[in-house]
Amino acid sequence: MAIKFGTDGWRAVIADEFTFANVRLVTQATANYLLREAGSGKIIIGYDNRFLAPEFARAVAEVLTASGFTVYLPSRAVPTPVTAWAIKHYQAMGALMLTASHNPPEYCGLKFIPEYAGPAVPAITSAIEKEIAAVINGGEVKTLNLDEARGRGLVRELEPEADYREYLHGLIDVEALRKAGLKVVVDPLYGAGIGYLEDFLRGAGCQVQAIHNYRDPLFGGDLPDPSARGLEELSRRVRETGAHLGLALDGDADRFGVVDGDGTYLTANQVLYLVLAHLIMDRHYRGPVARTVATTHNLDRLARAHDLEIIETPVGFKYIGEALREKGCILGGEESGGLSIRGHIPEKDGILATALVAELRAVRGRSLGEILADLHFSYGHLVNQRLDIKVDPATKERVLQELPDFAPAKVAGIPVTGRLTVDGVKLTLADGSWVLLRPSGTEPLLRLYAEAPDAGRLRLLQKEITTALRI
């Protein structure tokens, strides 16, 4: 058995590979890594609403306390960003989070969040993988009965919701929300974010209706993914109630979904564009902006117009988190629905992101669609799309072998002005268009991202790339 422990930790199917024995094994390996690097200390434990997640969390606590760590153990689900924030709040040395995010309900996962409260960098996850191998090859897994651990003072209650909401009051313009009196529908998609966003908005004077706000480990029979398809009911409820906004979270509340007052779903790229405009124009933030190679260049147009630097990273919020920590970026975002800002933790936070959207709507007093239209008028507009192309393993391998030499002088008749290879191959074109082809790390897929001034040009770019690479 091989347990791969990447940035998002280890994910597997419950009762297949994701068993109590393996959870204890991975926890022991993480404990061994921490003992070697920093000694014992305080560890936060978080978990989402998946099947057996509370029981898995107790198993994690039994292993950590047996190794001398003091654990903060919650009695109910805690979102990933709140678990990360709690590291700073309780001055802990890290956290172990049980979640499979927006994956199907049969999955669960376990990931380590270091002391800086952002995604673990490769050096850390590689070190933990080595410890996992050492435990598999004969290392000891120690456990301590939780009652005994409590008796020794090694288990403390984790109840972060009220403190986190109070913390959000320092990041969000609550007074603007009070004055606006927004009507909002919130959809936590049965996940760990239940109660967090809706209670914060109610406390800020909004009229809030919540749907899917109870634990269902099957997530209503679907994915806990705030995509357009996953938020059809939210969109319908917004229209029916005359709400100003629909705001959603994924299964562990680190990603966001947004619906405008007319029921229109906004893509993550559109939300990032809106939030950046809000930070620059309304909050008067100045500093670099971080985005992944796959994220909209509309951010670049806005940043350049205000003399701000754009930092382009590989796909993955661990790289965005590094830019937030080390470069002082005012915003870091990715097209898959991750966002954080300067002054917050370097981890994507759907609760913060949706609260910022509500603040923007309150400050501007206009629909998100109207605000977007103004941005398009002032800075131009690029339309974008991601295609997930299913391929057999042989085709995927062939394309990966051809990609390093794929360097056309033109695409769809437009000169190529730049070629970036930090993650797949990205070609930038003279008219502001760009295309990126990169493989999925876990599935038999090739992901083709493209952005162009109009939908017709976008389709031409997609067709030319797929034809040239025979996919």
C-alpha positions in Angstrom: 0.0 0.0 0.0 1.3 3.4 -1.0 -0.1 6.5 0.8 0.6 9.7 -1.2 0.6 12.8 1.0 0.5 15.9 -1.2 -0.6 19.5 -0.6 -4.1 18.4 0.0 -2.8 15.5 2.1 -4.0 12.0 1.6 -7.4 11.2 0.1 -9.0 7.7 -0.3 -12.4 5.9 -0.3 -13.8 5.4 3.2 -13.5 1.7 4.4 -11.3 0.8 1.4 -8.0 2.6 2.1 -9.3 5.3 4.3 -9.6 3.1 7.5 -9.0 3.8 11.1 -5.8 1.9 11.0 -4.4 4.0 8.1 -5.6 7.2 9.7 -3.7 6.3 12.8 -0.6 5.4 10.7 -0.6 8.7 8.8 -1.2 10.6 12.1 1.8 8.8 13.7 4.0 9.7 10.7 2.9 13.4 11.0 3.6 13.3 14.8 7.1 11.8 14.1 7.8 14.5 11.6 6.8 17.3 14.1 8.7 15.7 17.0 11.8 15.6 14.8 11.5 19.1 13.5 10.1 21.1 16.4 9.3 18.8 19.4 5.8 18.4 20.9 3.3 21.2 21.3 -0.3 22.2 20.6 -2.1 20.8 17.5 -5.5 21.8 16.2 -7.8 19.0 14.9 -10.5 19.9 12.4 -13.0 17.8 10.4 -15.8 18.2 7.9 -19.3 16.6 7.8 -18.3 13.4 6.0 -19.3 9.9 7.2 -17.3 8.9 10.3 -15.3 12.2 10.3 -15.9 12.8 14.1 -14.8 9.3 14.9 -11.7 9.6 12.7 -10.9 12.9 14.5 -10.9 11.1 17.8 -8.5 8.5 16.4 -6.2 11.3 15.3 -6.4 12.7 18.9 -5.5 9.3 20.4 -2.3 9.1 18.4 -1.2 12.7 18.9 -1.7 12.7 22.6 0.2 9.3 22.9 3.1 11.2 21.4 2.9 14.0 24.0 1.0 16.6 21.9 -1.8 18.7 23.4 -4.8 18.6 21.0 -7.7 21.0 20.4 -10.6 18.7 19.5 -14.0 20.1 18.3 -17.4 18.6 19.1 -18.7 19.5 15.6 -17.4 20.1 12.1 -15.0 23.0 11.6 -14.2 24.5 8.1 -10.6 24.1 6.8 -9.9 27.9 6.8 -11.2 28.2 10.4 -9.0 25.2 11.4 -6.0 27.0 9.7 -6.9 30.3 11.4 -7.2 28.5 14.8 -3.4 27.7 14.5 -2.7 31.4 14.8 -5.4 32.1 17.3 -4.3 29.3 19.7 -0.6 29.7 18.9 -0.4 26.0 17.9 2.3 24.4 15.8 0.0 23.1 13.1 -3.3 21.3 12.4 -4.6 18.0 11.1 -7.7 18.4 9.0 -10.0 15.6 8.0 -11.7 16.5 4.7 -12.0 15.5 1.1 -13.2 19.0 0.3 -15.6 18.9 -2.7 -14.8 15.3 -3.7 -17.6 12.6 -3.8 -19.1 11.6 -0.5 -17.4 8.2 -0.4 -14.0 9.9 0.0 -12.4 11.3 3.1 -8.9 12.8 3.5 -6.3 13.9 6.1 -4.0 16.9 5.6 -1.4 18.7 7.6 -1.5 22.5 7.9 1.8 24.0 9.1 2.3 26.7 11.7 2.0 29.5 9.1 -1.7 28.5 8.6 -1.5 27.9 4.8 -1.1 24.8 2.6 1.9 22.7 3.3 4.8 23.2 0.8 6.3 20.2 -1.0 9.3 20.0 1.3 6.9 19.4 4.2 4.7 16.9 2.5 7.7 15.0 1.1 9.1 14.7 4.6 5.8 13.4 5.9 5.6 10.8 3.1 9.1 9.5 4.2 7.8 9.2 7.7 4.7 7.3 6.4 7.0 4.8 4.7 9.1 4.4 7.8 5.9 3.6 9.9 4.7 1.2 7.3 8.1 -0.6 7.3 8.0 -1.4 10.9 7.4 1.8 12.9 5.2 1.8 16.0 1.8 3.4 16.1 1.1 4.6 19.7 -2.4 5.4 21.0 -3.7 6.8 24.3 -7.3 6.4 25.4 -9.0 9.8 25.1 -10.4 9.7 28.7 -6.9 9.1 30.0 -5.6 11.9 27.7 -8.2 14.3 29.0 -7.2 13.3 32.6 -3.6 14.3 31.7 -4.8 17.7 30.4 -3.8 16.8 26.8 -7.3 17.3 25.3 -8.9 20.8 25.1 -12.2 21.8 23.5 -12.1 23.6 20.2 -15.0 26.0 19.8 -13.7 28.6 17.3 -16.9 29.9 15.7 -17.6 32.9 17.9 -14.0 34.0 17.9 -13.7 33.5 14.1 -16.8 35.6 13.5 -15.4 38.3 15.8 -12.2 38.2 13.8 -14.1 38.6 10.6 -15.5 41.8 12.0 -12.0 43.2 11.7 -11.7 42.2 8.0 -15.2 43.1 6.7 -17.0 46.5 6.7 -19.8 45.4 8.9 -21.2 49.0 9.0 -21.6 49.0 5.2 -23.5 45.7 5.5 -25.8 47.1 8.2 -26.6 50.2 6.1 -27.3 48.2 3.0 -29.8 45.7 4.6 -29.0 43.0 2.1 -31.2 40.0 1.5 -29.0 37.0 1.1 -29.5 33.2 0.6 -26.7 31.1 1.9 -26.0 27.5 0.8 -23.2 25.7 2.8 -24.0 22.5 0.8 -24.4 20.4 3.9 -20.8 21.0 4.7 -18.5 22.2 7.5 -19.4 25.8 6.9 -22.9 25.5 8.3 -23.6 28.4 10.6 -20.5 30.4 9.9 -21.5 32.6 7.0 -25.2 32.9 7.7 -24.6 33.8 11.4 -22.0 36.4 10.5 -24.3 38.1 7.9 -27.2 38.1 10.3 -25.1 39.7 12.9 -24.2 42.3 10.3 -27.8 43.2 9.7 -28.5 41.1 6.6 -31.8 39.2 6.1 -30.5 35.6 5.6 -32.2 32.5 4.5 -30.1 29.3 4.6 -30.6 26.1 2.6 -28.8 22.7 2.9 -27.7 23.8 6.3 -27.7 20.5 8.1 -25.3 17.6 8.2 -25.8 15.1 5.4 -22.7 12.9 4.7 -24.2 12.1 1.3 -24.5 15.8 0.4 -28.0 15.4 -0.9 -26.7 12.8 -3.4 -24.3 15.1 -5.2 -20.9 16.6 -4.8 -20.5 19.4 -2.2 -19.2 21.6 -5.1 -20.4 25.2 -5.5 -20.4 25.0 -9.3 -23.1 26.3 -11.6 -24.7 22.8 -11.7 -24.3 22.4 -8.0 -26.0 25.7 -7.2 -29.1 25.5 -9.4 -31.4 25.4 -6.3 -29.6 28.4 -4.8 -30.1 30.3 -8.0 -33.8 29.4 -8.0 -34.2 30.4 -4.4 -32.5 33.8 -5.0 -34.9 34.5 -7.8 -38.0 33.4 -5.8 -37.1 35.4 -2.7 -35.9 38.6 -4.5 -32.6 38.3 -2.7 -29.7 40.5 -3.6 -27.2 37.6 -3.5 -26.8 33.9 -3.2 -23.5 32.8 -1.5 -22.3 29.2 -1.2 -19.4 27.2 0.2 -18.0 23.8 -0.7 -17.8 20.8 1.6 -15.0 22.2 3.9 -15.8 25.9 3.2 -12.5 26.8 1.6 -14.0 27.5 -1.8 -16.8 29.8 -2.8 -19.8 30.1 -5.1 -21.7 33.3 -5.9 -25.1 33.9 -7.5 -26.2 37.4 -8.5 -29.7 38.8 -7.7 -31.2 37.7 -11.0 -30.0 34.1 -10.4 -27.0 34.3 -12.7 -24.0 32.2 -11.5 -20.7 34.0 -11.5 -17.5 32.1 -12.3 -14.6 32.2 -9.8 -12.7 34.2 -12.4 -15.5 36.8 -12.4 -15.6 36.9 -8.6 -11.8 37.4 -8.3 -12.1 40.3 -10.8 -14.9 41.9 -8.7 -13.1 41.5 -5.4 -9.8 42.8 -6.8 -11.6 45.9 -8.1 -13.2 46.3 -4.7 -9.9 46.1 -2.9 -8.2 48.6 -5.3 -11.0 51.1 -5.8 -13.0 51.0 -2.6 -10.5 49.9 0.0 -7.5 51.6 -1.8 -5.2 48.6 -1.3 -1.9 48.8 -3.1 0.5 45.9 -3.6 1.2 42.8 -5.8 -1.6 40.5 -7.0 -1.0 36.7 -7.2 -2.9 34.4 -9.5 -2.2 30.9 -11.0 -1.2 30.4 -14.6 -4.8 29.1 -15.2 -6.6 32.2 -13.8 -8.0 35.1 -15.8 -5.8 37.8 -17.2 -8.7 40.3 -16.5 -6.8 40.6 -13.2 -3.7 41.6 -15.1 -5.6 44.4 -17.0 -7.0 45.8 -13.8 -3.7 45.6 -11.9 -1.7 47.2 -14.7 -4.1 50.1 -15.0 -3.3 50.8 -11.3 0.4 50.1 -11.6 0.3 46.9 -9.5 2.5 43.9 -10.1 1.0 40.5 -11.1 2.7 37.4 -9.7 2.0 34.3 -11.8 2.3 30.9 -10.0 1.8 27.2 -10.9 -1.6 25.8 -10.2 -2.2 25.1 -6.5 -3.0 27.4 -3.6 0.3 26.4 -1.9 2.0 28.7 -4.4 -0.6 31.5 -3.9 -0.1 31.1 -0.1 3.7 31.5 -0.5 3.1 34.8 -2.5 0.7 36.1 0.2 3.2 35.3 2.9 6.4 36.4 1.2 5.4 39.1 -1.3 2.7 41.0 0.6 0.1 40.4 -2.1 -3.2 42.2 -1.6 -5.1 39.3 -3.2 -4.3 35.7 -4.1 -6.7 33.7 -6.2 -7.2 30.7 -8.5 -9.9 29.9 -11.0 -11.1 26.9 -9.1 -12.6 29.1 -6.4 -9.8 29.9 -4.0 -9.2 33.4 -2.6 -7.4 35.1 0.3 -6.3 38.7 1.0 -3.5 40.5 2.7 -4.0 40.5 6.5 -5.7 37.2 6.5 -4.3 33.6 6.7 -2.4 32.4 3.5 -5.1 29.8 2.9 -8.1 29.9 0.7 -11.2 30.9 2.6 -14.7 30.7 1.2 -16.3 32.3 4.2 -14.1 35.4 3.9 -14.5 35.4 0.1 -18.3 35.4 0.2 -18.3 38.0 3.0 -16.2 40.2 0.8 -18.7 39.8 -2.1 -21.5 40.9 0.3 -19.4 43.9 1.3 -18.8 44.8 -2.3 -22.5 44.6 -3.1 -23.3 46.7 0.0 -20.7 49.4 -0.8 -21.6 49.8 -4.4 -25.3 49.4 -4.1 -25.6 47.8 -7.5 -25.9 44.3 -8.8 -22.7 42.3 -9.5 -23.6 42.1 -13.1 -23.8 45.9 -13.4 -20.5 46.3 -11.6 -18.9 43.7 -14.0 -20.3 45.5 -17.0 -18.6 48.7 -15.8 -15.3 46.9 -15.4 -15.5 45.5 -18.9 -16.3 48.9 -20.3 -13.3 50.5 -18.5 -10.7 47.7 -18.9 -11.8 45.5 -21.7 -13.0 42.0 -21.4 -11.6 38.5 -21.9 -13.9 35.4 -21.9 -12.5 32.1 -20.7 -13.3 28.4 -20.5 -11.7 25.3 -19.1 -12.1 22.1 -21.1 -11.4 18.7 -19.3 -10.5 16.4 -22.1 -10.7 12.7 -21.3 -7.9 10.7 -22.8 -6.6 7.2 -22.5 -3.2 6.7 -20.6 -1.3 6.2 -23.9 -2.6 9.5 -25.4 -1.9 11.3 -22.2 1.7 10.0 -22.1 2.2 10.9 -25.8 1.0 14.5 -25.3 3.2 14.9 -22.2 6.2 13.8 -24.3 5.3 16.3 -27.1 4.5 19.3 -24.9 8.1 20.3 -24.2 8.7 20.9 -27.9 5.2 22.4 -28.6 6.1 26.0 -29.5 4.1 27.2 -32.5 4.8 30.7 -33.9 1.1 31.4 -34.3 -2.2 30.1 -32.9 -5.3 30.7 -34.9 -3.3 33.2 -37.0 -2.3 35.3 -34.0 1.5 35.6 -33.2 2.7 33.9 -30.0 4.4 36.5 -27.8 5.3 34.4 -24.8 5.7 30.8 -23.7 5.5 29.7 -20.0 6.3 26.2 -18.7 6.0 26.5 -14.9 2.9 24.2 -15.1 2.2 22.6 -18.4 2.7 24.8 -21.5 1.1 28.3 -21.7 1.1 30.4 -24.8 0.3 34.1 -24.7 -0.8 35.8 -27.9 -0.5 39.3 -29.4 -4.2 40.1 -29.0 -4.2 39.3 -25.3 -5.5 35.8 -25.7 -3.8 32.8 -24.1 -4.0 29.0 -23.9 -2.7 26.6 -21.3 -2.5 22.8 -21.5 -1.6 20.8 -18.4 -2.3 17.3 -17.3 -4.5 16.4 -14.3 -2.3 14.9 -11.7 -4.8 12.3 -10.6 -7.2 11.6 -13.5 -6.9 10.5 -17.1 -7.5 14.1 -18.2 -5.8 16.9 -20.0 -7.0 20.4 -19.0 -7.2 23.0 -21.7 -7.6 26.6 -20.4 -8.2 29.4 -22.9 -9.0 33.1 -22.7 -9.8 35.4 -25.6 -11.5 38.8 -26.4 -14.7 37.0 -27.6 -16.3 33.5 -27.7 -15.6 33.0 -31.4 -11.9 33.5 -30.9 -11.9 31.3 -27.8 -13.4 28.4 -29.9 -10.8 28.9 -32.6 -8.0 28.7 -30.0 -9.4 25.5 -28.5 -9.9 23.8 -31.9 -6.4 24.7 -33.1 -4.7 23.3 -29.9 -6.7 20.1 -29.8 -6.1 19.5 -33.5 -2.3 20.3 -33.3 -1.9 17.8 -30.4 -4.4 15.3 -31.8 -6.6 15.1 -28.7 
